[in-house]
């Protein structure tokens, strides 16, 4: 079964990369809000502060691993389905996430 959310990230990939690069010095986490149809770049620490303790721990592990691998952490928020999922995706992939990505959340 294809992952609907990764397909949405593919659609917004140019914007995701631009947001990451524009705020790279703040070590951003990217959020794709489906209903708003917008991409946001949040400083890692600021984004983390809004999460539950369990989610903070998971994000810390995911983020540190992503940085080591040259990846970006992208969250997809679906308010209608009450879902927040995250992916670690390669920054150097200019065509977008066209391979299975590491997904967390759900």
N, C-alpha and C positions, 0 to 999 in steps of 0.2 A: 504494500500500500504506500503510495507516494505521500510524503509529508506536506500537507497543505501550507504550513507555516514557512517551510524553507522555500517553497515556490513564491511566497510573498516577499521574502527577503531577496530572492533573485530579481523580482520586479523593481525593487528599490535599491539594488546593489550600488549603483553609481552614487546615489545620495548617501548611502551608508558609508562608503569609502570617503567621500568628500567631508562628511561630518567628522569622521575619525581623524582625518588629516588636519582639518581646521583646528581641532582641539587636542591634538596629539600630546602637547606638553602637559595637559591636565589628566593624562592617562584615562581617556574616556571609556565608558560603557555606552553602547548604542541601544536605543529603544525605538522599536518600530511599533507605533500605535495604529492598529488596524482601523478602528472606527474613525479616528481623526485623519487617517491617511498621511501621517507625518513621521519624520525621523528626527529623533532628539539625541544629542550627545551630552551625557552627564559625567561629571568627574567621578571616578571610581569610588572614592571615599564618600562623597555625597549620596550617590546612588545606594551604596551599601548601608548607609545610616537609616534609610527608609525600609529596610528589610527586617524580617524576623531573625532572631538569633540563629536558627537553623539555616535559613536562607543565606545569611551572612557567611556562615562557615562554608557552605557549598560554593558561593560566589568567590570567596577568597581562593579556594582550591582551583576552581575553574579559571579564574583570572590569572593567577600566577602561572599556571600551565600554559595558558594562551599566550602570555607575554614571552615565555621561553621559546615557544614555537613560532612566533611572529604572526599570531592570530589576533582577531578582534572578537570580543564577546558581544553578541547581539541578542537582545531580548525582544520577543514579540509579545505584545499585550493584546489580548482579545477580551474586551470587556463584556461582550455579549455571551461568550462561553465561560467567562470568568477563568481565563487561562493566562498564565505567564510562563513562557518557555524560553530557554536560552540555548544559544549555539556558540561554539568556538569555530571561527571560520578564518581561512588564510587571507591575510591582507594582500599578499602578492597576486592573488587570483583576480585579474582584471575583468574576467568574464562573469564573475559571480559564483555563488556556491552551487556548483553543478555536480558535486559528489556528495555522498552521505556525510553529514556533519555530525559532530558530537553534540547530542541534544541532552539537556537536563530540564527538569521541571515538568509540569504537565498537568 
